[in-house]
C-alpha cells in the first residue's frame, strides 16, 4: 500500500477533506502535519455535514487512527470542544492521537495576533486571528509550550513565565485581562491536559509501525501551496509549510516513506484574505461563482474571493510538491456556461509574457492573466459517476488541465456529497481494501 500526502494546490479551501474522507475508510492512519484551527475541512455524509478544524477527516471511520502531528499548533480549548461536538453526534473519538511534541496556542498568542492585524490596518495580512503565527514564532524562538507540558504543572508554569517575560511590553494593553493571570492560565491548561491525556502519544512511532506493516497512511495538509511561508505569496501566507515535504517534518517520517502526492484544486480558483490573485473576478461572474460554489470560509465564514483557474500557479504548485496526481473539485459549479476561461500565462507591466510563476512579489501583484477560452457545457453533471457520463466539453476541459500542468487527474468532484465523484485513470483501486 502507498502512503499519500494530500495537499492544497491553490490558496486553500479546495476540498482536501473530501478527498481524505474518500481514502480514509481503508487507511490505517490519517495524520495532520501542520497548521492549526485556522483551517477547516467540510465533509458531507448523507444528510449530515461535519466541519473539522484540528481533527483529521478520517475520524468518521472507527478503524482508522487519526493523528495530530508534531507540526500542528493546537488551541486545546478548540480541540476539546471539537472532541465534545463529535461525541455528541455519536462519533467515536477513541482513535484520536495527539503528538506530545505539538505546540500549544496560548491566550497571549490570540491577543498578539489580533493586535498585530489591527496595527497593520489596510496592510493587514488577513489572518484568522487564531494565534497561529505568534505560536509558531514562539516555537522558533524556543519559547513554546508543548502538549507534553500539560502533564507536568511545575514545568508548565515555568514555561509560561519564560514565554511571557519578553512579551510584557507588547501585552501591556491586555495586562488586566484575567486570561493572562499566571495561576489561572496554568490551572486552565492543566484541566485541558486532564481531558487530553488519553489521546497524547508518541505519534511518530505509531506512524512508523503502520508504514513498516505496509498499511495505507494518509498525510493531511491544511491550507495550500500558495500560502506556504517559504514558497507562497509572502507575506500574505500562513505561518507553516503546507507543501508535501513538510509532511515528513510535521509527522516525523522520512522522505522515502512518501510514495504519492495528490494535489487538490478547484475547477476555478478562490482565495481568502489579502494578497495577489491574478485571475480574480470582482464582478457579477465572480459573485455567481461564490454563490454557486458556496464560497464562504469553514473557519471564519468570510466570503472567498473567486476567479478563473490559474494554470501558471497550478504548474508551480505541482512542481514544488512533486505531485503524482490531481483531484479537481467543484467541476459542477462551472456548468451552464457557454465559455470557460483558463489562465495559461501572465503579462507583466513591461509587456513580457510569463508562463512560470514569478518569484518577485511586485511582478505578481501587477501580473495580468492571459486567457485561453474553452467551450463550456450546459448539462448538469452532478449525477455523473463515470468518465463516459461527462459532457465532451467537460472532459476536454480536464484534459486541457492535465496537458498544461503535466500531472494526471485521479478524480473529480461533481457535487458536495461523498459519492459525487468521478474517478479517472488507474488510482481508484486505492479505495479497495
Backbone torsions as a table, in degrees:
resi	resn	phi	psi	omega
1	UNK	NA	141.7	177.6
2	UNK	-82.0	165.7	165.4
3	UNK	-108.8	137.4	-170.6
4	UNK	-124.6	130.7	171.3
5	UNK	-97.5	127.7	177.0
6	UNK	-106.9	118.5	-178.0
7	UNK	-129.0	156.1	173.2
8	UNK	-78.0	139.1	-175.7
9	UNK	-105.7	2.9	-179.6
10	UNK	-129.4	-123.7	179.8
11	UNK	-109.7	25.9	179.2
12	UNK	95.6	171.3	177.1
13	UNK	65.6	27.5	-175.0
14	UNK	-83.6	-12.9	-176.9
15	UNK	105.1	30.4	-179.2
16	UNK	-61.5	-36.4	-178.4
17	UNK	-59.7	-39.3	179.3
18	UNK	-65.6	-41.1	-180.0
19	UNK	-65.8	-43.2	177.3
20	UNK	-61.8	-42.8	-179.7
21	UNK	-59.9	-37.9	179.9
22	UNK	-63.7	-35.5	-176.5
23	UNK	-91.2	-22.8	-168.9
24	UNK	-69.3	-23.8	-177.2
25	UNK	-56.8	-32.7	-178.3
26	UNK	-110.5	14.7	179.2
27	UNK	-92.9	144.5	174.1
28	UNK	-76.0	-39.9	-177.1
29	UNK	-140.6	140.0	166.7
30	UNK	-118.8	123.0	-173.9
31	UNK	-121.9	122.6	172.3
32	UNK	-83.4	133.7	-170.4
33	UNK	-119.6	-4.2	177.7
34	UNK	-163.5	174.9	178.5
35	UNK	78.7	-172.7	-179.9
36	UNK	-145.2	-147.8	-178.9
37	UNK	-85.5	21.7	168.5
38	UNK	-85.6	2.7	179.4
39	UNK	-117.3	161.7	177.4
40	UNK	-152.1	135.9	176.1
41	UNK	-119.1	132.8	-179.0
42	UNK	-109.9	129.2	178.6
43	UNK	-120.5	129.4	176.7
44	UNK	-107.4	118.6	179.3
45	UNK	-121.8	102.6	-177.9
46	UNK	60.9	-120.9	179.0
47	UNK	-90.8	-2.7	-176.2
48	UNK	-103.2	143.8	175.7
49	UNK	-120.1	128.6	178.5
50	UNK	-114.8	134.2	177.9
51	UNK	-119.7	117.2	-177.5
52	UNK	-106.3	144.0	179.2
53	UNK	-120.6	-34.7	178.0
54	UNK	-126.1	-38.9	-176.8
55	UNK	-73.9	132.5	179.0
56	UNK	-58.6	151.5	-175.4
57	UNK	-61.4	-23.7	-177.1
58	UNK	-72.0	-0.4	-176.5
59	UNK	-63.3	-17.9	-178.9
60	UNK	-75.5	-6.2	178.6
61	UNK	-108.9	114.3	-176.7
62	UNK	-58.7	-28.1	-177.9
63	UNK	-86.3	0.3	-177.5
64	UNK	-107.4	126.7	175.7
65	UNK	-81.6	131.6	-179.5
66	UNK	-110.3	128.1	-174.5
67	UNK	-116.2	132.3	166.4
68	UNK	-101.5	108.9	-169.5
69	UNK	-77.8	174.0	-176.8
70	UNK	-65.6	-20.4	-179.5
71	UNK	-82.1	-5.3	-179.6
72	UNK	-87.4	145.0	170.7
73	UNK	-104.9	132.3	-166.7
74	UNK	-119.5	126.4	166.8
75	UNK	-90.6	108.5	-173.2
76	UNK	-62.8	-28.5	177.7
77	UNK	-69.0	-36.0	177.0
78	UNK	-68.5	-43.6	-178.7
79	UNK	-64.0	-45.4	-179.6
80	UNK	-66.2	-35.8	177.2
81	UNK	-66.1	-37.9	179.2
82	UNK	-67.4	-40.2	176.4
83	UNK	-61.4	-46.4	-179.6
84	UNK	-62.8	-40.9	-179.4
85	UNK	-63.1	-39.0	178.5
86	UNK	-69.6	-41.7	178.3
87	UNK	-61.6	-39.9	179.1
88	UNK	-61.9	-25.6	179.8
89	UNK	-96.4	10.5	175.3
90	UNK	83.8	16.1	179.8
91	UNK	-91.3	129.6	178.3
92	UNK	-78.1	120.3	-179.3
93	UNK	-109.5	14.8	-178.7
94	UNK	-66.5	-17.3	-179.7
95	UNK	-92.5	13.4	177.2
96	UNK	-85.9	132.2	177.0
97	UNK	-127.7	134.7	-177.1
98	UNK	-117.8	129.2	-179.7
99	UNK	-63.1	132.7	176.3
100	UNK	-65.6	-18.6	-177.6
101	UNK	-95.2	-1.8	177.3
102	UNK	-68.0	148.5	-178.2
103	UNK	-93.0	152.8	-175.1
104	UNK	-104.6	137.4	170.9
105	UNK	-80.9	127.4	-177.6
106	UNK	-106.0	163.5	-179.7
107	UNK	-55.1	-36.8	-179.6
108	UNK	-69.5	-25.1	175.5
109	UNK	-65.3	-42.1	178.3
110	UNK	-62.3	-44.9	-179.1
111	UNK	-63.5	-44.4	-179.1
112	UNK	-66.6	-37.0	179.4
113	UNK	-63.1	-48.2	-179.2
114	UNK	-65.2	-41.1	-179.4
115	UNK	-65.8	-39.2	-179.2
116	UNK	-65.7	-43.5	178.6
117	UNK	-64.2	-40.4	179.0
118	UNK	-64.4	-37.8	-180.0
119	UNK	-66.6	-34.0	-179.8
120	UNK	-69.9	-26.2	178.5
121	UNK	60.6	-124.3	-178.6
122	UNK	-66.1	-16.6	-179.6
123	UNK	-94.0	11.5	-176.8
124	UNK	-57.8	149.7	-179.7
125	UNK	-74.1	-31.8	-175.6
126	UNK	92.9	32.8	178.5
127	UNK	-68.5	166.9	177.3
128	UNK	-82.5	-2.3	180.0
129	UNK	59.1	35.1	-180.0
130	UNK	-97.5	5.9	178.2
131	UNK	84.9	9.8	-174.7
132	UNK	-63.9	-53.0	-177.0
133	UNK	-60.1	-51.2	178.0
134	UNK	-59.2	-32.5	177.8
135	UNK	-66.7	-46.4	177.2
136	UNK	-64.7	-33.1	176.8
137	UNK	-62.4	-44.3	177.8
138	UNK	-64.5	-36.1	177.9
139	UNK	-60.3	-46.6	-179.5
140	UNK	-67.9	-31.1	179.9
141	UNK	-83.9	1.0	-179.2
142	UNK	61.7	36.4	175.2
143	UNK	-117.6	15.1	-174.8
144	UNK	-77.3	154.1	173.1
145	UNK	-104.5	127.4	-176.4
146	UNK	-104.5	163.6	-179.0
147	UNK	-56.1	-40.8	-178.6
148	UNK	-63.0	-23.5	179.1
149	UNK	-68.7	-18.3	177.3
150	UNK	-67.3	-13.7	-176.0
151	UNK	-97.4	1.8	-179.3
152	UNK	-140.1	103.0	-173.7
153	UNK	-61.1	-40.0	-178.0
154	UNK	-63.6	-48.0	179.6
155	UNK	-65.0	-41.6	-179.4
156	UNK	-58.2	-46.9	-178.8
157	UNK	-64.5	-41.9	179.7
158	UNK	-62.4	-41.6	-177.3
159	UNK	-71.2	-36.4	176.6
160	UNK	-63.4	-44.3	178.1
161	UNK	-59.5	-45.0	-179.0
162	UNK	-65.6	-36.1	-178.4
163	UNK	-73.0	-34.1	-176.3
164	UNK	-81.3	-26.4	-175.0
165	UNK	-54.2	-51.2	-179.3
166	UNK	-73.2	-3.5	-177.9
167	UNK	-104.7	3.9	-171.2
168	UNK	-57.6	-41.9	-179.5
169	UNK	-65.3	-43.6	-179.6
170	UNK	-67.6	-29.5	-177.3
171	UNK	-90.2	-0.6	-176.5
172	UNK	-54.5	-40.0	178.7
173	UNK	-62.9	-16.4	-176.8
174	UNK	-110.7	11.8	-169.4
175	UNK	-61.9	-23.0	178.8
176	UNK	-91.9	-0.2	179.2
177	UNK	-70.5	122.7	-178.5
178	UNK	-61.3	-20.4	179.4
179	UNK	-66.5	-18.2	-179.1
180	UNK	-93.7	-0.5	176.7
181	UNK	-65.1	125.5	-173.8
182	UNK	-57.3	-46.9	-176.5
183	UNK	-69.1	-40.7	179.5
184	UNK	-65.5	-40.4	-179.9
185	UNK	-65.4	-43.6	179.6
186	UNK	-61.9	-44.4	179.9
187	UNK	-62.8	-44.0	-179.0
188	UNK	-62.8	-42.6	-177.9
189	UNK	-75.0	-27.3	172.4
190	UNK	-66.3	-36.6	175.6
191	UNK	-63.2	-40.7	175.5
192	UNK	-60.7	-40.2	179.7
193	UNK	-61.8	-40.6	177.7
194	UNK	-62.2	-38.1	179.8
195	UNK	-69.8	-36.2	-171.3
196	UNK	-95.8	-9.4	-172.0
197	UNK	-54.0	-39.0	-178.2
198	UNK	-64.8	-19.2	-178.2
199	UNK	-99.2	-13.2	-174.9
200	UNK	-75.8	133.4	-174.1
201	UNK	-155.3	170.0	169.5
202	UNK	-83.9	85.6	-171.4
203	UNK	-71.2	-28.2	178.1
204	UNK	-62.5	-44.0	178.3
205	UNK	-63.8	-38.0	177.3
206	UNK	-59.6	-44.6	178.8
207	UNK	-65.9	-40.3	179.6
208	UNK	-59.4	-42.3	-179.5
209	UNK	-64.1	-42.8	-180.0
210	UNK	-64.0	-41.7	179.2
211	UNK	-67.3	-41.9	178.9
212	UNK	-63.9	-29.3	179.0
213	UNK	-83.1	-0.9	179.2
214	UNK	74.1	23.0	-179.4
215	UNK	-83.4	157.5	176.4
216	UNK	-73.6	123.9	178.2
217	UNK	-122.3	131.6	179.4
218	UNK	-114.9	129.8	176.2
219	UNK	-104.8	119.3	-172.5
220	UNK	-103.7	120.0	176.9
221	UNK	-94.8	157.3	172.7
222	UNK	-110.5	166.1	-176.2
223	UNK	53.6	-140.9	-174.2
224	UNK	-165.9	171.0	-172.6
225	UNK	-56.5	-40.3	-176.0
226	UNK	-78.0	-1.7	172.8
227	UNK	-107.3	7.8	-180.0
228	UNK	-65.4	137.4	-175.0
229	UNK	-67.1	-24.1	177.6
230	UNK	-97.0	-36.7	-170.6
231	UNK	-114.3	-0.9	-178.3
232	UNK	-92.6	-166.4	-176.0
233	UNK	-84.3	65.0	-177.8
234	UNK	-58.3	138.4	6.8
235	UNK	-90.5	7.1	-178.3
236	UNK	-86.0	65.4	-173.1
237	UNK	-138.1	176.4	173.0
238	UNK	-87.3	-178.8	-173.7
239	UNK	-100.6	13.1	-179.4
240	UNK	-136.0	-175.1	179.7
241	UNK	-107.7	100.9	179.3
242	UNK	-82.8	7.4	-179.4
243	UNK	-80.8	164.5	-172.9
244	UNK	-60.7	-35.6	-179.1
245	UNK	-60.6	-26.0	-179.9
246	UNK	-71.9	-15.0	177.6
247	UNK	-61.0	-35.0	179.4
248	UNK	-67.0	-48.1	-178.5
249	UNK	-68.8	-44.4	-173.2
250	UNK	-79.7	-9.1	178.2
251	UNK	-121.5	-17.0	177.5
252	UNK	87.4	36.0	176.8
253	UNK	-122.3	169.2	-178.7
254	UNK	-95.7	160.7	-179.6
255	UNK	-56.7	-33.3	-179.1
256	UNK	-72.5	-9.6	177.3
257	UNK	-80.7	-11.3	-179.0
258	UNK	-97.0	124.9	-179.5
259	UNK	-109.8	-28.3	178.3
260	UNK	-139.3	150.0	175.5
261	UNK	-129.6	116.6	178.5
262	UNK	-105.5	127.0	174.9
263	UNK	-100.7	132.8	-179.0
264	UNK	-104.5	128.2	179.0
265	UNK	-138.7	145.0	171.7
266	UNK	-74.5	162.6	177.1
267	UNK	-73.2	-9.2	171.9
268	UNK	-132.5	-160.6	-178.1
269	UNK	-130.9	147.7	173.7
270	UNK	-139.4	160.3	174.9
271	UNK	-151.4	142.5	174.3
272	UNK	-112.0	139.0	178.9
273	UNK	88.5	-176.3	-176.8
274	UNK	-80.1	170.7	176.8
275	UNK	121.7	164.3	-177.2
276	UNK	-65.4	144.6	-178.6
277	UNK	-153.6	82.9	-170.5
278	UNK	-55.3	-35.9	-173.7
279	UNK	-98.4	15.9	-176.9
280	UNK	-58.9	138.9	177.4
281	UNK	-110.8	98.1	179.9
282	UNK	-95.6	60.9	-175.3
283	UNK	-152.9	-168.7	-178.6
284	UNK	-63.0	-34.8	179.1
285	UNK	-65.5	-41.4	176.4
286	UNK	-62.5	-39.4	178.3
287	UNK	-67.4	-35.8	178.2
288	UNK	-64.1	-42.7	176.3
289	UNK	-61.9	-40.0	-179.1
290	UNK	-63.2	-44.9	-177.9
291	UNK	-71.8	-45.2	-178.5
292	UNK	-68.1	-33.4	-178.8
293	UNK	-90.7	-2.8	-177.9
294	UNK	60.4	46.5	-171.2
295	UNK	-86.2	77.9	176.5
296	UNK	-137.9	135.9	-170.1
297	UNK	-59.2	137.9	177.2
298	UNK	-66.2	-38.1	-176.2
299	UNK	-86.6	-43.2	-172.3
300	UNK	-108.1	-20.2	-174.8
301	UNK	77.7	3.1	-179.0
302	UNK	-66.5	140.3	174.4
303	UNK	-65.9	135.6	179.8
304	UNK	-86.2	144.6	171.2
305	UNK	-72.2	144.2	-175.3
306	UNK	-127.7	156.8	179.0
307	UNK	-170.4	177.6	177.7
308	UNK	-71.2	159.8	178.1
309	UNK	-62.3	134.3	-178.3
310	UNK	-110.5	104.2	-177.7
311	UNK	-80.2	-18.2	175.6
312	UNK	-65.6	-49.9	179.8
313	UNK	-70.3	-32.4	179.9
314	UNK	-68.3	-38.6	174.8
315	UNK	-62.0	-41.9	179.0
316	UNK	-61.7	-46.2	179.5
317	UNK	-62.3	-39.7	179.4
318	UNK	-62.0	-38.8	-176.6
319	UNK	-71.7	-47.3	-174.9
320	UNK	-72.3	-17.6	176.8
321	UNK	-97.4	-13.5	-174.6
322	UNK	63.4	44.3	-174.1
323	UNK	-64.3	137.5	174.8
324	UNK	-103.1	-13.7	179.2
325	UNK	-159.9	157.3	175.4
326	UNK	-117.0	147.7	168.0
327	UNK	-119.4	120.9	-178.9
328	UNK	-103.7	118.4	-176.5
329	UNK	-105.0	163.0	174.9
330	UNK	57.1	35.2	175.7
331	UNK	-62.3	-29.8	-178.5
332	UNK	-63.1	-26.6	-177.7
333	UNK	-64.7	-25.8	-178.3
334	UNK	-83.5	-6.0	-178.5
335	UNK	-64.8	155.9	177.3
336	UNK	83.6	15.7	179.6
337	UNK	-115.3	141.6	177.8
338	UNK	-73.8	-34.2	-176.7
339	UNK	-135.9	139.6	175.2
340	UNK	-121.0	130.7	-178.7
341	UNK	-98.7	144.7	178.3
342	UNK	-135.1	128.7	177.1
343	UNK	-79.8	121.8	-179.2
344	UNK	-112.3	-13.0	176.7
345	UNK	-162.9	171.7	178.1
346	UNK	-116.3	152.8	170.2
347	UNK	-110.2	128.7	179.8
348	UNK	-89.5	171.7	-179.4
349	UNK	-60.2	-30.9	-178.9
350	UNK	-91.1	10.6	174.7
351	UNK	90.3	-0.6	179.9
352	UNK	-75.3	149.5	177.3
353	UNK	-105.8	128.6	-179.7
354	UNK	-114.8	131.8	171.9
355	UNK	-111.9	8.6	173.3
356	UNK	-119.7	153.9	-177.0
357	UNK	-69.2	123.8	-176.1
358	UNK	-69.9	139.1	179.9
359	UNK	-81.3	-21.6	-175.6
360	UNK	-90.9	126.8	-174.7
361	UNK	-58.6	-41.3	-178.2
362	UNK	-62.8	-39.7	179.5
363	UNK	-62.4	-44.6	-178.1
364	UNK	-66.6	-39.7	-179.3
365	UNK	-61.5	-28.8	-176.5
366	UNK	-108.5	7.7	-178.6
367	UNK	-69.4	138.0	176.1
368	UNK	-106.8	127.8	-178.5
369	UNK	-70.1	141.2	171.2
370	UNK	-105.9	120.7	-171.3
371	UNK	-102.3	150.6	164.5
372	UNK	-111.0	129.3	179.4
373	UNK	-93.0	128.7	179.4
374	UNK	-118.5	149.5	178.3
375	UNK	-68.1	136.0	178.9
376	UNK	-89.1	-165.8	179.2
377	UNK	-142.0	150.7	-178.7
378	UNK	-98.4	-17.8	-174.3
379	UNK	-67.7	148.2	171.7
380	UNK	-82.0	117.4	-174.7
381	UNK	-102.1	6.8	-176.3
382	UNK	-64.0	-18.9	178.7
383	UNK	-95.6	-0.8	-179.4
384	UNK	-71.2	138.2	178.1
385	UNK	-132.1	-3.8	179.2
386	UNK	-140.3	158.0	-177.6
387	UNK	-56.0	-42.0	-177.1
388	UNK	-67.5	-13.8	177.4
389	UNK	-80.0	-18.3	-173.8
390	UNK	-76.3	143.9	173.0
391	UNK	-61.2	149.8	-176.9
392	UNK	-57.8	-39.6	-177.8
393	UNK	-70.7	-31.6	175.9
394	UNK	-66.9	-42.7	178.3
395	UNK	-65.6	-38.5	178.1
396	UNK	-63.7	-36.7	177.8
397	UNK	-62.0	-43.7	178.9
398	UNK	-64.6	-42.1	179.1
399	UNK	-65.2	-33.9	177.2
400	UNK	-63.2	-41.2	177.8
401	UNK	-63.4	-48.7	179.7
402	UNK	-56.7	-45.1	-176.4
403	UNK	-63.6	-40.8	-175.3
404	UNK	-84.3	-24.7	178.5
405	UNK	-91.2	-29.3	-179.7
406	UNK	79.9	22.8	179.4
407	UNK	-133.2	132.3	-179.8
408	UNK	-70.2	148.7	175.9
409	UNK	-89.6	125.6	-179.3
410	UNK	-86.8	-39.1	-179.1
411	UNK	-155.6	161.4	174.8
412	UNK	-130.8	150.1	175.4
413	UNK	-101.4	134.4	-179.0
414	UNK	-122.0	21.0	179.8
415	UNK	166.3	169.8	-175.2
416	UNK	-76.1	-24.1	-174.9
417	UNK	-70.3	156.6	-176.4
418	UNK	-59.5	-35.3	-176.0
419	UNK	-89.2	0.5	-179.5
420	UNK	-87.9	68.0	179.8
421	UNK	-137.7	158.8	172.1
422	UNK	-130.6	124.0	177.3
423	UNK	-84.7	139.0	174.2
424	UNK	-120.8	149.1	176.4
425	UNK	74.0	-151.7	-170.0
426	UNK	-111.2	12.4	-173.7
427	UNK	-89.5	-8.2	179.9
428	UNK	-61.3	-26.9	175.5
429	UNK	-58.5	-16.2	177.0
430	UNK	-60.2	-22.2	179.0
431	UNK	-78.7	-15.5	-177.2
432	UNK	-71.6	146.6	-180.0
433	UNK	-69.2	NA	NA
